[in-house]
């Protein structure tokens, strides 16, 4: 298949900037504390944590998840279902995978897990799906937003704190 089918195209030029702004809004809302800690020096970034965070955010989080959920799944629903189903179904699948990936355990209690899944993951999945739909099927705004969310949280959590 052509990659354009999965959202790797420019989309509607008039709506693309709005979708990018929506994506950066999601980054600010969900990762404000992480980026604030980075920019104010509350965490110290090493070369190792920077490289790890870049690779994790792009290769292990944003790219595969956006291609699978917003690229493939949302594209296959185009023309087959109503707009709300094209947005909700991939968001629910994204939420289910994330829920299994971060199942409650030693470091994450049940309440924190529920807040993370239903207060962060599900809204982000819906938001990124709306962004893709608004951008005329372009995957770039949701991919950029997903990358910056994953990068900021990973970098802030893998970096050391000053003594």
C-alpha positions in Angstrom: 0.0 0.0 0.0 1.0 3.6 -0.6 1.9 5.3 2.7 -0.5 8.1 1.8 -3.3 5.7 2.5 -2.1 5.6 6.2 -1.9 9.3 6.6 1.5 10.2 5.4 0.5 13.2 3.3 -0.1 16.9 3.8 -3.8 16.8 4.4 -6.0 19.9 4.1 -3.6 22.9 4.1 -6.2 25.2 5.7 -6.9 22.8 8.7 -3.4 21.4 9.1 -2.1 24.4 11.2 -5.2 24.1 13.5 -4.6 20.4 14.0 -0.9 21.2 14.8 -2.0 23.8 17.4 -4.4 21.2 18.9 -1.6 18.8 19.1 0.7 21.2 20.9 -2.2 22.0 23.3 -2.3 18.3 24.2 1.4 18.4 24.8 1.1 21.4 27.1 -1.8 20.0 29.1 -0.4 16.5 29.6 3.3 17.1 30.0 3.5 20.6 31.5 5.1 19.3 34.7 7.7 17.2 32.8 8.8 20.0 30.5 8.7 22.5 33.4 11.0 20.2 35.4 13.4 20.0 32.4 13.5 23.7 31.7 13.9 24.8 35.3 16.8 22.4 36.0 14.9 20.2 38.5 16.2 17.3 36.5 19.6 16.9 34.9 19.6 15.5 31.3 22.5 13.3 30.4 23.4 12.2 26.9 22.2 8.7 27.6 18.8 9.8 28.8 18.4 12.2 25.9 19.2 9.5 23.3 17.1 6.9 25.1 14.1 9.3 25.3 14.4 10.3 21.6 14.6 6.7 20.5 11.8 5.5 22.8 9.5 8.4 21.9 9.9 7.9 18.2 10.6 4.2 17.6 8.8 2.6 20.6 5.9 4.9 21.1 4.8 7.6 18.6 5.6 6.0 15.3 4.3 2.5 15.7 1.2 3.5 17.7 0.2 6.3 15.3 0.7 4.1 12.3 -1.3 1.3 13.8 -4.2 3.2 15.5 -4.6 6.4 13.6 -2.9 5.4 10.4 -4.1 1.8 9.7 -7.1 1.4 11.9 -8.6 4.8 11.3 -7.9 4.6 7.6 -9.6 1.2 7.2 -12.8 2.7 8.8 -12.9 5.6 6.3 -16.1 5.2 4.3 -17.2 2.2 6.3 -18.4 3.9 9.4 -19.6 7.2 10.7 -17.1 9.9 11.7 -17.5 9.3 15.4 -16.8 5.6 15.0 -13.6 6.3 13.0 -12.4 8.3 16.0 -13.7 6.3 18.9 -12.8 2.7 17.7 -9.0 3.4 17.3 -9.0 5.4 20.6 -10.6 2.4 22.4 -8.1 0.0 20.9 -5.2 2.4 21.8 -6.5 2.6 25.4 -6.9 -1.2 25.7 -3.3 -1.8 24.5 -1.9 0.9 26.8 -4.0 -0.5 29.7 -2.5 -3.9 29.3 1.0 -2.4 28.9 0.9 -0.5 32.1 -1.2 -2.9 34.2 -1.3 -2.1 38.0 1.5 -3.6 40.0 4.2 -2.6 42.4 4.9 0.8 41.0 1.4 1.8 39.9 -1.7 1.2 42.1 -5.2 0.5 40.9 -6.4 4.0 41.4 -3.4 5.6 39.7 -3.8 3.2 36.8 -7.5 4.1 36.4 -6.7 7.8 36.4 -3.9 7.3 33.9 -6.0 5.1 31.5 -9.3 7.0 31.7 -7.9 10.5 32.5 -4.9 10.5 30.1 -4.7 7.7 27.6 -8.4 7.6 26.5 -8.7 11.4 26.1 -5.3 11.5 24.2 -6.5 8.7 21.9 -9.7 10.5 21.1 -7.9 13.9 20.7 -5.3 12.5 18.3 -8.1 10.8 16.3 -9.9 14.1 16.1 -6.8 15.8 15.0 -6.2 13.3 12.2 -9.8 13.7 11.1 -9.6 17.5 11.2 -6.3 17.5 9.3 -7.9 15.7 6.3 -6.5 12.3 7.2 -2.9 13.5 7.7 -1.0 11.7 10.4 1.6 14.3 10.9 -0.1 16.5 13.6 -1.0 13.5 15.8 2.4 12.0 15.2 4.2 15.2 16.3 2.0 15.6 19.4 2.4 12.0 20.4 6.2 12.3 20.0 6.5 15.4 22.2 4.2 13.8 24.9 6.3 10.6 25.0 9.6 12.5 24.7 8.9 14.9 27.5 7.6 12.4 30.0 10.3 9.9 29.2 13.2 12.4 29.4 11.9 13.9 32.7 11.5 10.5 34.3 14.8 9.0 33.1 17.0 12.0 34.0 18.6 12.4 37.4 17.6 15.0 39.9 20.2 17.5 41.3 21.6 16.7 44.7 
